[in-house]
Structure formats: structure tokens, C-alpha cells
Amino acid sequence: MLRKRTPIRDHSAEANLFARRSFTAFIFVLILVAILISNLYNLQVVAHKTYQTRSNDNRIKVLPVAPNRGLIYDRNGTLLAENKPVYNLEVIPEQVDDLTQSLDDISALLNISEQQRAEFLDDIRHNRRFQSQVLKSRLNDKEVALFSVNQHKFPGFSVEARLARYYPFGDTLTHALGYVAKLNKKELTNLEAQGLATNYRATRDFGKLGLEKFYESQLHGQVGSQSVEINNRGRVLRRVEETPPVPGKDLMLTLDIGLQQIAQMTLKDKRGAIVALDAKTGGILALYSNPSYDPNLFVHGISSANYKALLNPDRPLINRATQGRYAPASTIKPHMAIFGLEQGLVTEETKMWDPGFFQIPNVEHKWRDWKRWGHGHVDVYKAIEESCDTYFYDIAYRAGITKISNFMAQFGFGDLSGIDIHEETTAILPSKEWKEDRFRESWWRGDTISVGIGQGYWTATPIQIANAVNIMANRGVHNPPHLVHQLRRDSDITTVNDDEKPPVKLQKPKHWQIALDAMHNTVKKVTGTAHKAFKGTNYDPAGKTGTAQVVSIAQGERYDADKLKERHRDNAIYVGFAPFDDPQIVVTVIVENSGGGSSVAAPIAREVMDYYFLANPIASEVQDESQ
């Protein structure tokens, strides 16, 4: 068998093939290197800032820093709402070896309740174990000292301080200042809808009532931030950069804390309200509602027992000064007199006979005067001085409800007063349309009679009554009542609430003087209903008393307070201003179920005015010059 001949190798061809393959491989490697260099350039140069930022986001964390809440001062610079350090016992769970045993030991040392312990355990279940959690808040000095001595026994436990709202005058100012409390989900949702949630990232407290709520955006300030370096578990290693927060603005009030304390003292245990206005500006000098409550109870979360105690028949949670709806009674008679004069229903010289009652022709029902035997011949001055009901029954009957309602609306009745808190009601200025809408009934002429003396369907708040009297005392000039005069942050001062509303204009301006002179006589004349209460003052007051029925008395029967339930007795009201020739202060007092305005409300108003003129040298000097 022939063997196959081995072919001779072509070394030249193999060399050429190797060279071609090597060149191809070199080109391929070169392309890969070019791609790599291009990507490296893109990563290190072109996209450097982008990837550096992403890297920092993994390494740097921005934490919000809460701003200090603005403070609140009275007109004389007295601090009314401050930020006070509070001490909390906080725990970092991961640093505690035996959490259960440590909680048992610390509970025995600092008297920590089961509820506080349960809330703490619930908090740590929903948060990271290296984050600090509050076990007990508001430690007192004794508890802080006791823990400090034993701190070495409790690794992971520490006392931390933070600022919390504090109201040094307690229940004296609650209904004016309001209070702050924990920010809830509903409020946070509203902030998100307004695009403001970011500013509350580090905030626990939020204004709930009064000025704290109305001026929340100004008081809160602007949140700050600090950049911190964290590890892969999220623990803070060091602070990198900080942007300080902007503190909230301070509120400078028109309110006088001394006058406010006098108002509280004079009402004592009676239910009622006192409003005092600066007659020149409408600034509120005192706004007190009784009974009141301590707002500090709400700042850190009120207990169920304390809150239940506030839900009593005396209704301390209601701001009677702005939400209490009372029949204004005889205090609106000066306004009704101006109305009658403007309408031509009476003149300065007009006199009528008062037999002690008023009757509509061909109607048996009698609308009684407070004086059963009547006042005899009565003109507009005597009608106000002695508070003759019959005179104003007649004006109301002849005028009709539509004209009365339209006229009284100019003085703010049936509308919000403009005070800078949200807790206010419009009360009721009755009209035909109102009754139809409310009761689906027509307005009867008999309904108008009681309106003439501020009774019937008519209700008003103390702030409305004070505002209406202030408009009259200033002969139509309308300065809306307000509590805040200035907003301040260091040297940045902004004046607020200094705008007037359109004035009330009369066809005959002399009608202002007639009503004001009659109010002056009410205090100065022996027959005036407020003469006894203001006898011997060193200032010159003017005013009007009122006694408002709470329940109707049957025809032919006499009012006997002793036979009525306490809550069915008359409300006592007084409105007044001083000095007569140059009004500086307007005061409204309402005392529930306590009797007559001349015997109960007027003496309280006198104490308020006495303090005002005693504590204000400028006011006293003006008064002395006028005498």
C-alpha cells in the first residue's frame, strides 16, 4: 500500500495569515481601548458633577432645623408667650443591651407610667433603633438631677433639651392668644395643599386657636438645614454645612396685660366677657372671657381627664367675647335713637306719653316697660337716660324691620367685627329674609317691637357691641377692633391693622351729639341708670346699661329672679366710653344670669376704667385738661 505524501508547508502563506490576524486583533483591541477611554472621559470629565452629586446623596444627608417661634408681647413690652426650654428623657435603643430591664429600672427611678412606656415601645417599632426616641417629656429639675446622678447605670439614655411654647399668664389670655399643640395629619395635609409642608419638616407645634393660629405663618419663621455625613446605615458621622433657620416674627399687641388682669379679677367666678377698646385706633386693650382655662395644658398634649374637665356646662372653651351671642338689650337704644332721628320718626323735641307698656292698635298683647307705672312724658334724652322701653317700641313699630336692619348693619351688627382671630361669630341681625330662611315663616309686625329694645331675635357679640359704640363715640369713624399692632424681627418692623373702614355717615351729623349727650346724662344725672356706679370718678364717663331677658315672662306675670333657675335669669350689660369730650377707651361688659346692668355690669366697667386712667398718665393728663 502506497503512503500518502506529506505536503510541503508554505511558510510564506502562514506568515501572511498570521500578520493579517494579528492586525485584525490589534485593531479590535485598539477600538476597545478607545471605547474605554471615551467612557472614562465621559465619566470623569463630562459627567463628573452628576456622579459626584449622586455619590454625595449616598454620603451626605440634609437635615431640617426648626426655627424659633416668634414671641408675643403686650403694648408695654411684657412677654405674653415665650419659648421655654423643656427637658426630655430620650433613648437610643441600639445602645441599650437589655431594653426591658433598663425600662423597668428607669421607670422605678423616675416614675414613668405604663402609658408612657407603651407609647415609647410603639415609637421604636416604627423607627430605626439608632434614632433617639422620647421616653418621658417635661422632666422637672428634681427628675433631671436624679437621672444625672444615675446616668452611668443607663447607657443609651440621655436628657435632651428643646424649646416649647409657654404662656406665663396662664388662663388670663387664653381666648386672645390661643395656644399651639402638636401638628396633626389634617393640618399637614392642608400645608401640603398650600405648598408649605417643606417649611414644617422640623416642626412639632402648630397654632390651634387665637393669635397663634391667625398669625401662624408669621410666627413660625423659615426652616433651616444642616448637611451631615452619614454611614451606610444612616447614622450621622459629622456635620458638613449648616444654613441657619430664620426665626418667626414677634407680635406686638395693643392689649394691656394689667387691664386684662383687672378684667379677670372683676368677673371672678361669674360667666361673661369684657372687651375694652382704644377709642382712637380700635386696638383691643382687654379681651377676656370667663371662665377660661390654662393653654399650657394643650402644648404638650392634654390628658383625657383634663380635657373632660373642660367639657362642662360653663363652656370655658368658648370665647364669649367673640362667640357669645347675647341680646344687646338697652345698650342699642342710643343707636335706635339716632335711627329714629335720621328717619324723622322723632325729633329732639318730640315727647310721648309712657304708661308703662306699648300696644299695637287692635291687639290685646302688651309689651311692657321695665318700669311698670311708666316714665310719664318722655323725649329722646330721657328715653336713653332712664332706658324707657316704650319709646323705642314705638320707633321700631313705625319704622319696620327692614329699615332697622339696614341701618344697624352699618355699625357691624350681623357681621364679623374684623378682629384678627378666627374664633368669631356674626350673631344675628334679624330681617324678613333671615326669618324666612331660618324658620320658613313670614315676619310679623309684632316681631319688630322687641327688636326696638335689642331683644327678640336680635343677638350680638360683646366685640360687635363694643365696635358699634366706638363708631358712635367717634361720630361715624370706623376703626375695626384688632389685637396686633406690629410685627417685628430685629430691626424689621411692620405696622398692621391700621386701616379704617368706610365711615357711617348721617344725614344730620348733629344726631350723633344728641345720642352721646344722652349717654353722658345716663352717668351724670341722678336719674340716669348708671349714675350710682360711676359716682365720684375723676374722669368724665358716658354709657348705657342693659338688662337682657334670657327667657320670656308670661303676660301679666312679674320677673322674680329667685323663682327662676340660675341659667334663666337676666344677663347684665354695660357699654360706655371716657372721657366724654375726647374718648380714649370704650368698654363693654356682659355678665350672664346675674341681674341688672346698672347694679352688676356697670360697677365692673367702672373698675376697668378706673385702672385704665390710673395706669395711663397721658390719659389722666388729657382728662385733667378737659375738666
C-alpha positions in Angstrom: 0.0 0.0 0.0 1.4 3.4 -1.1 1.8 6.0 1.7 0.2 9.5 1.3 2.8 12.1 0.6 3.2 14.8 3.2 2.6 18.2 1.5 5.4 20.8 1.8 4.4 23.7 4.2 4.1 27.2 2.7 5.8 29.3 5.4 5.2 32.5 3.4 1.4 32.0 3.3 1.3 31.2 7.0 3.3 34.3 7.8 0.9 36.4 5.8 -2.1 34.8 7.5 -0.7 35.4 11.0 0.1 39.0 10.1 -3.5 39.6 8.9 -5.0 38.0 12.1 -2.6 40.0 14.3 -3.5 43.2 12.6 -7.2 42.5 12.9 -6.8 41.7 16.6 -4.8 44.8 17.2 -7.5 47.0 15.5 -10.2 45.3 17.6 -8.2 45.9 20.8 -7.5 49.5 19.8 -11.2 50.0 19.2 -12.0 48.6 22.7 -9.3 50.8 24.3 -10.7 53.8 22.5 -14.2 53.0 23.8 -12.9 52.5 27.3 -11.0 55.8 27.2 -14.1 57.6 25.8 -16.2 56.2 28.6 -13.7 57.1 31.2 -13.5 60.6 29.9 -17.3 60.8 29.9 -17.5 59.6 33.5 -14.6 61.5 34.9 -14.9 64.8 32.9 -18.3 65.2 31.1 -20.5 63.6 33.8 -18.3 64.4 36.8 -20.7 66.8 38.5 -23.6 64.4 38.0 -22.0 61.4 39.5 -20.4 63.4 42.3 -23.8 64.7 43.3 -25.2 61.2 43.2 -22.3 60.0 45.3 -22.8 62.8 47.8 -26.5 61.9 48.1 -25.4 58.5 49.2 -22.9 60.0 51.7 -24.4 63.5 52.6 -27.9 63.9 54.2 -29.7 67.2 54.6 -31.5 67.5 58.0 -34.1 70.3 58.6 -33.5 72.7 61.5 -36.6 74.1 63.2 -36.8 77.9 63.5 -37.6 79.6 66.9 -41.2 80.6 67.1 -41.9 84.4 67.3 -42.7 85.8 70.8 -45.8 87.8 71.8 -45.7 91.0 73.8 -48.3 93.3 75.1 -48.4 97.1 74.4 -45.9 97.8 77.2 -43.4 95.1 76.2 -44.5 92.5 78.7 -43.8 89.0 77.4 -47.1 87.0 77.0 -45.9 84.0 75.1 -42.3 82.7 75.2 -40.3 79.7 74.2 -39.1 77.9 77.3 -36.6 75.0 77.4 -38.1 71.7 78.4 -36.1 68.5 79.2 -37.0 65.1 77.7 -35.6 61.7 78.6 -34.6 60.1 75.3 -33.3 56.7 74.4 -31.2 55.3 71.6 -32.4 51.6 71.6 -29.4 50.1 69.8 -27.1 51.3 72.6 -29.1 49.5 75.3 -28.1 45.9 76.0 -31.3 44.9 77.9 -34.0 47.3 77.0 -36.7 45.6 79.0 -34.7 45.6 82.2 -33.4 49.1 81.7 -37.0 50.3 81.3 -38.0 48.6 84.5 -35.1 50.3 86.4 -35.7 53.8 84.9 -39.4 53.5 85.5 -38.8 52.9 89.2 -36.4 55.7 89.4 -38.4 58.4 87.5 -42.0 57.2 88.0 -42.6 56.5 84.3 -46.2 55.5 83.7 -47.3 52.4 81.8 -48.9 54.6 79.1 -45.6 56.5 78.6 -43.7 53.2 78.3 -46.2 51.7 75.9 -46.0 54.9 73.7 -42.2 54.6 73.7 -42.2 50.9 72.7 -44.7 51.8 69.9 -42.4 54.6 68.6 -39.3 52.4 68.4 -41.2 49.8 66.4 -41.8 52.4 63.7 -38.3 54.0 63.7 -34.7 53.0 63.3 -33.1 51.7 66.5 -30.1 54.1 66.3 -32.5 57.1 66.3 -33.3 58.8 69.6 -36.8 58.4 70.9 -38.6 60.3 73.8 -39.5 58.1 76.8 -40.7 60.9 79.1 -41.2 64.6 78.4 -41.1 67.7 80.6 -38.8 66.4 83.3 -38.7 68.7 86.3 -35.5 69.8 88.0 -35.6 67.1 90.6 -36.0 64.4 87.9 -33.2 65.8 85.8 -30.9 65.9 88.8 -31.9 62.3 89.9 -31.2 61.0 86.4 -27.9 62.8 86.1 -26.6 61.1 89.3 -27.6 57.7 88.0 -26.9 58.2 84.3 -23.8 55.8 84.3 -26.2 53.0 85.0 -28.2 53.7 81.9 -26.1 53.6 78.7 -28.1 54.9 75.7 -30.3 57.1 77.9 -29.9 60.9 78.0 -31.7 64.1 78.9 -32.1 66.4 75.9 -33.4 70.0 75.9 -35.7 71.7 73.3 -37.8 74.9 73.2 -41.5 74.6 73.8 -44.2 77.3 74.0 -45.1 78.6 77.4 -47.8 81.1 78.5 -46.7 82.7 81.7 -50.1 84.3 82.4 -52.0 81.0 82.0 -55.8 81.3 81.8 -55.7 85.2 81.7 -55.1 85.4 78.0 -56.2 82.1 76.6 -59.0 83.3 74.3 -56.9 86.1 72.9 -53.6 84.3 72.4 -54.9 80.8 71.8 -52.2 78.1 72.0 -50.0 75.8 70.0 -50.1 72.0 70.0 -48.9 69.0 68.1 -49.2 69.3 64.3 -51.8 66.8 63.2 -52.4 65.0 59.9 -55.2 67.3 58.8 -53.1 70.4 59.2 -50.2 68.7 57.5 -52.4 67.8 54.5 -53.6 71.5 54.3 -50.0 72.6 54.4 -49.1 70.2 51.6 -52.0 71.6 49.5 -50.7 75.1 50.0 -47.1 74.1 49.2 -45.9 74.9 52.7 -45.2 71.4 54.1 -41.5 71.7 53.4 -41.3 74.6 55.9 -42.7 72.4 58.6 -40.2 69.4 58.2 -38.7 70.0 61.6 -41.7 71.5 63.4 -43.8 69.7 66.0 -46.1 72.6 67.1 -48.8 74.5 65.2 -51.1 77.3 66.1 -54.5 76.0 67.1 -56.5 79.0 68.3 -56.4 82.7 68.7 -53.4 84.8 67.6 -51.3 81.7 67.5 -53.4 80.3 64.7 -54.2 83.6 62.9 -50.6 84.6 62.6 -49.1 81.1 62.3 -47.2 81.9 59.1 -45.5 85.0 60.6 -44.8 83.4 64.0 -43.4 80.2 62.6 -40.4 81.5 60.6 -38.4 79.7 57.9 -36.9 76.3 58.4 -33.1 75.9 58.2 -31.0 72.9 57.3 -27.7 71.2 58.1 -25.8 68.8 55.9 -24.3 65.8 57.7 -22.2 62.9 56.7 -23.8 59.5 57.3 -22.6 55.9 57.0 -24.2 53.1 55.1 -26.6 52.5 58.0 -27.8 56.1 58.1 -26.0 57.1 61.3 -24.7 60.7 61.4 -20.9 60.9 61.5 -20.2 64.6 61.3 -21.7 68.0 60.3 -20.6 69.3 56.9 -22.6 72.5 56.4 -25.4 74.5 58.0 -28.0 77.0 56.8 -29.4 78.7 59.9 -33.2 78.9 60.2 -35.0 82.3 60.2 -36.9 82.9 63.4 -40.5 83.9 63.4 -41.7 87.4 63.8 -42.7 88.8 67.2 -46.2 90.1 67.7 -46.6 93.4 69.4 -50.2 93.7 70.8 -52.4 96.6 71.6 -53.6 94.6 74.6 -52.6 95.7 78.1 -51.9 92.8 80.4 -52.7 94.9 83.5 -56.1 95.8 82.2 -56.6 92.2 81.2 -55.9 91.0 84.7 -58.3 93.6 86.1 -61.0 92.2 83.8 -60.3 88.7 85.0 -60.4 89.8 88.6 -63.6 91.7 88.4 -65.6 88.9 86.7 -64.3 86.5 89.4 -66.5 83.3 89.2 -69.2 84.8 87.0 -69.7 83.8 83.4 -69.3 86.6 81.0 -67.0 88.7 78.9 -65.2 92.1 78.9 -63.9 94.0 75.9 -62.0 97.2 76.1 -61.0 99.2 73.0 -58.6 102.1 72.3 -61.2 104.6 71.1 -58.6 106.2 68.8 -57.4 103.2 66.9 -59.7 100.3 67.6 -56.9 98.4 69.3 -58.1 95.9 71.8 -56.9 96.8 75.3 -58.6 93.9 77.0 -60.4 90.8 75.7 -61.4 88.4 78.5 -63.9 85.6 78.5 -64.8 83.8 81.7 -64.5 81.0 82.6 -61.2 80.4 81.0 -58.5 77.6 81.1 -54.8 77.2 81.1 -53.5 76.9 77.5 -50.3 75.3 78.7 -52.3 72.1 79.2 -52.5 71.7 75.4 -48.9 72.4 74.4 -47.6 69.0 75.3 -50.8 67.1 74.8 -53.7 67.4 77.2 -54.7 64.3 79.2 -58.2 62.9 78.7 -59.1 63.7 82.3 -58.1 67.4 81.9 -59.9 67.7 78.6 -63.1 66.1 80.0 -63.0 68.6 82.9 -63.3 71.4 80.3 -66.4 69.9 78.8 -68.7 71.3 81.5 -71.9 73.4 81.3 -69.9 76.6 81.8 -68.2 76.0 78.4 -64.8 77.5 79.1 -63.6 76.5 75.6 -66.0 79.1 74.1 -64.6 82.7 73.6 -67.6 84.6 74.9 -66.1 87.9 73.8 -66.3 87.0 70.1 -68.5 83.9 70.0 -71.0 84.6 72.8 -74.4 85.6 71.3 -76.4 87.8 73.6 -79.4 90.1 73.2 -77.8 93.5 73.2 -80.9 94.8 75.1 -81.0 98.5 76.1 -77.4 99.1 75.1 -78.6 99.7 71.5 -81.1 102.4 72.5 -78.6 105.2 71.6 -78.3 103.7 68.1 -82.0 103.3 67.9 -82.4 107.0 68.9 -80.0 108.1 66.1 -82.0 105.8 63.7 -85.3 107.4 64.8 -83.9 110.9 64.4 -82.5 110.1 60.9 -85.8 108.6 59.8 -87.7 111.6 61.0 -89.8 109.4 63.3 -88.8 111.6 66.3 -87.1 114.9 66.8 -85.0 116.4 69.6 -88.2 118.0 71.0 -90.6 115.1 70.4 -92.3 113.8 73.5 -94.6 110.8 74.0 -96.6 109.5 77.0 -95.3 106.3 78.5 -98.0 104.5 80.6 -95.6 101.5 81.2 -96.5 99.5 78.2 -96.9 99.6 74.4 -99.8 98.1 72.3 -100.3 97.6 68.6 -103.7 99.0 67.7 -106.4 96.4 68.0 -104.1 93.9 69.6 -104.5 92.9 73.3 -100.9 91.9 73.9 -98.9 94.5 75.9 -95.2 95.0 75.5 -94.2 96.1 79.0 -91.7 98.7 80.1 -89.3 97.7 82.8 -90.9 100.4 84.9 -94.4 99.1 85.5 -96.0 102.5 86.1 -94.2 104.1 83.1 -91.9 107.1 82.7 -94.5 109.7 82.0 -93.7 112.2 79.3 -90.5 111.1 77.5 -88.2 112.8 75.0 -85.2 111.2 73.3 -82.8 112.3 76.1 -85.0 110.9 78.9 -85.7 107.7 76.9 -82.0 106.9 76.9 -81.1 108.2 80.4 -83.9 106.3 82.1 -83.9 103.5 79.5 -87.6 103.8 78.6 -88.7 100.8 76.6 -92.0 102.1 75.4 -90.3 105.0 73.5 -88.2 102.6 71.4 -91.1 100.1 71.0 -92.9 102.9 69.2 -89.9 103.8 67.0 -89.4 100.2 65.9 -93.1 99.6 65.2 -93.4 102.7 63.0 -90.1 102.1 61.2 -90.3 98.4 60.4 -87.6 95.7 60.5 -86.1 96.3 57.0 -85.1 99.9 57.8 -83.8 99.0 61.2 -81.8 96.1 59.9 -80.2 98.1 57.1 -79.3 100.9 59.4 -77.8 98.7 62.2 -75.7 96.8 59.6 -73.6 99.9 59.1 -72.4 99.5 62.7 -71.2 96.0 62.2 -74.1 94.1 63.7 -74.7 90.7 61.9 -71.2 90.7 60.5 -67.7 89.8 61.6 -66.0 92.6 63.5 -62.6 92.4 61.8 -60.8 91.2 64.9 -57.6 89.2 64.0 -58.6 85.8 65.4 -60.7 83.2 63.6 -63.0 82.3 66.6 -65.8 84.7 65.9 -69.5 84.5 65.0 -71.7 87.0 63.2 -74.5 86.5 65.7 -78.0 87.6 64.3 -79.2 90.9 62.9 -82.8 89.9 62.1 -84.6 90.7 58.9 -87.5 89.4 56.9 -85.2 87.3 54.7 -83.4 85.9 57.7 -86.6 84.7 59.4 -87.9 83.2 56.1 -84.7 81.3 55.6 -84.3 80.2 59.2 -87.9 79.3 60.2 -89.7 79.3 56.9 -92.1 81.9 58.4 -93.1 85.4 57.5 -92.0 88.3 59.6 -94.8 89.7 61.7 -95.1 93.4 62.8 -95.1 92.2 66.4 -91.7 90.7 65.9 -90.3 94.1 65.3 -91.4 95.5 68.7 -88.9 93.7 70.8 -86.1 94.4 68.3 -86.5 98.1 69.2 -85.0 97.4 72.6 -82.4 94.9 71.5 -84.4 91.8 72.3 -86.4 89.2 70.3 -84.4 87.6 67.5 -81.5 90.1 67.7 -78.2 88.8 69.1 -74.8 90.4 69.2 -71.3 89.5 70.5 -69.5 91.7 73.0 -66.9 92.7 70.4 -69.7 93.8 68.0 -71.3 95.9 70.7 -68.0 97.5 71.6 -67.3 98.2 68.0 -70.7 99.8 67.4 -70.3 102.0 70.5 -66.8 103.0 69.3 -68.2 104.0 65.9 -70.8 106.2 67.6 -68.3 107.7 70.1 -66.1 108.7 67.1 -69.1 110.1 65.2 -69.0 107.5 62.4 -65.3 106.9 62.1 -64.8 103.1 61.9 -61.5 101.6 63.2 -62.0 97.8 63.3 -61.0 96.1 66.5 -57.7 94.3 66.4 -55.1 92.8 68.7 -51.8 93.1 66.8 -50.2 96.4 66.1 -46.8 95.5 64.8 -44.8 92.5 63.5 -41.1 92.6 64.5 -37.9 90.7 63.7 -34.8 92.5 64.9 -34.9 95.9 63.1 -37.6 94.9 60.6 -40.8 96.4 61.9 -44.1 96.2 60.1 -47.2 98.1 61.2 -50.5 96.2 60.6 -54.2 96.6 61.1 -54.2 100.4 60.8 -56.8 100.7 58.0 -60.1 102.4 58.6 -63.4 101.0 57.2 -65.8 103.3 55.4 -67.4 105.7 57.9 -71.0 105.7 58.9 -72.5 109.0 57.6 -75.7 110.6 58.9 -77.9 113.0 57.0 -77.7 115.3 60.0 -74.4 114.9 62.0 -75.9 116.7 65.0 -77.8 113.5 65.7 -74.5 111.9 66.9 -74.3 114.6 69.6 -77.9 114.0 70.8 -77.3 110.3 71.5 -73.9 110.9 73.0 -75.2 113.7 75.3 -77.9 111.3 76.5 -75.3 108.6 77.3 -73.4 111.3 79.2 -76.6 112.1 81.2 -77.1 108.4 81.9 -74.0 108.5 84.0 -74.1 112.1 85.3 -77.8 112.7 86.1 -79.1 111.3 89.4 -82.0 109.7 87.4 -79.6 108.0 85.0 -79.4 104.3 85.2 -75.5 104.3 85.5 -75.2 107.3 87.9 -74.7 105.2 91.0 -72.0 103.0 89.6 -69.8 105.9 88.3 -70.4 108.4 91.1 -67.2 110.2 92.2 -65.0 109.3 89.3 -62.0 111.6 88.5 -62.7 111.2 84.8 -65.8 112.0 82.7 -67.6 108.9 81.5 -70.7 108.2 79.3 -72.5 104.9 78.9 -75.6 102.8 78.7 -76.9 100.0 80.8 -78.8 97.0 79.6 -80.7 94.1 81.1 -81.4 91.2 78.7 -84.1 88.7 79.3 -83.0 85.1 78.8 -86.5 83.6 78.9 -89.9 85.2 78.2 -92.1 86.1 81.1 -95.8 85.3 80.7 -98.2 88.2 80.1 -99.3 89.6 83.5 -96.5 88.0 85.5 -93.6 89.8 87.1 -89.9 88.9 86.8 -88.7 87.2 90.0 -85.1 86.0 89.8 -85.5 83.9 93.0 -88.1 81.8 91.3 -86.1 81.1 88.2 -83.3 78.7 87.5 -79.9 80.4 87.7 -79.4 80.0 83.9 -82.8 81.6 83.2 -82.1 84.8 85.0 -81.3 88.1 83.1 -78.0 89.0 81.6 -76.4 92.2 82.8 -74.8 94.5 80.2 -73.0 97.8 80.2 -71.4 99.8 77.4 -69.5 103.1 77.9 -66.6 105.3 77.0 -64.4 108.0 78.6 -63.6 110.8 78.7 -66.8 112.2 77.2 -65.3 115.0 75.2 -62.3 113.1 73.9 -63.0 109.3 74.1 -59.9 107.2 74.7 -61.4 103.9 76.0 -64.6 102.0 75.1 -65.7 99.2 77.5 -68.3 96.5 77.1 -69.2 94.2 79.9 -71.6 91.3 79.8 -72.3 89.1 82.8 -74.6 86.1 82.3 -77.6 85.4 84.5 -76.6 87.9 87.2 -79.2 90.6 87.3 -79.4 94.2 86.1 -76.8 96.1 84.0 -76.8 99.1 86.4 -76.2 97.0 89.5 -73.8 94.3 88.2 -72.2 95.2 84.8 -71.7 99.0 85.3 -69.6 98.6 88.5 -67.4 96.1 86.7 -66.9 98.6 83.9 -66.0 101.3 86.4 -63.2 99.2 87.9 -61.8 98.6 84.4 -61.9 102.3 83.6 -60.5 103.3 87.0 -57.5 101.1 86.4 -57.0 102.5 82.8 -56.9 106.1 83.9 -54.8 105.4 86.9 -52.3 103.4 84.9 -52.1 105.8 81.9 -50.6 109.1 82.9 -51.2 110.6 79.4 -54.9 109.7 79.6 -55.1 111.3 83.0 -53.5 114.5 81.8 -55.9 114.8 78.9 -58.8 114.2 81.4 -57.5 116.9 83.8 -57.2 119.4 80.9 -60.8 118.8 79.9 -62.2 119.5 83.3 
